[in-house]
Amino acid sequence: MADISELRLVPNRGGSMSLNFEGRAYKLKHTGKQKKYWRCSKDKEGCRGAVWTDLEMTAVIDRKDHVETCRVDEHLT
């Protein structure tokens, strides 16, 4: 599991919050009873990367790999 220090919430241009994790930005897509589902911000470009966090966003529960063309954002690392 990822340490909480690796997970950061930041405001995005649309006015909502994005999750920054390992140099990538994620948009919140769904909040369930026990976890949150975050999709890669480049999902419209074909990336299917995703992470699932606990509700308090203290740990990454699961993750889905990014496509090869989805690069790490250097300004987020």
Order of alpha helices (4+ residues) and beta strands (2+ residues): beta-beta-beta-beta-beta-beta
